[in-house]
């Protein structure tokens, strides 16, 4: 299978996200498994709807970040867990701050 990813992925450890569906009442929690310049993958037991819009609330080193994203892929893994591929929303102001904090953390 050919890898269609355009941006390098960076593995994440112990980065949690609160997931809120925009325009809905659905909320959930997940663990970010990897991050790229264009999006994130979150593992969660309750996935948001595919092609839906979500607000991610992510805390890195005691700083909270809010990032809007579009759900692009939902894949069931490990029983009742799902990997949810999310693309950052175009022109989202929270993306740059989150990416900077994440990359600073992993590069240590």
Order of alpha helices (4+ residues) and beta strands (2+ residues): beta-beta-beta-beta-beta-beta-beta-alpha
